[in-house]
C-alpha cells in the first residue's frame, strides 16, 4: 500500500500532476520540488504569513491569501496556485512589485513575498467587488493586516498597496 497520492493543480500557470505524501506542506513542496524560494517560512505555524501564496480553489471566483506552511499540497487538488515568481511577466514587474520598490517596502525581504501575495489576492478580490474610496484602508487592513513584518515596514507596504489600488481602474467604486 502506497502512502502517496496523485494530485493535480495549476502552479504559476503550469498544469502540474504530482504523486506526493498527503502531509507534504505547500511551502516545502515549493522549495524542495520546484526550487521556488521567494515564499518564505518564518514561524512555520501560519501566524506570521511570510509564507502566503495566492490560491483559487475549484468553484472560487477569486484568489485567496493562503498560508503555505500549514496547507498540505494534497488539499489543493484542482486549484490554481500563484507564487511571487509568477507576478512579473518577463522583464516587466507586476504593479505591486513596482510600487513596493518605489515605496522602499523591501527591507530585509523576508516578509515581502507574503505581503505581495496577500495584496495580489486583495486586488483580485477587489476586481470582482470594488470598495468605496473611503473603505480602501479597511480593505488593505483586511487583506494584509495580519501579516507580520519584523522590520516594521508596515506603513511602506500599506502605502504601496494603496497606491496600486487607487491607480487600478475598477478596484474602487466612484
ABEGO torsion letter per residue (X at the ends): XBABBBBBBBBGGBBBBBBBBAABBAAAAAAAAAGBAABBBAAGAGAAGAABBBBBBBGBABBBBBBAAABBAAAABGBBBBBAAAABBEABBBAAAAAAAAAGABBAGAAAAAAAAAAAAAAAAAAABBBBAAAAAAAAAAAAAABBBAAGAAAAAAAAAAAAAAABBGABBX
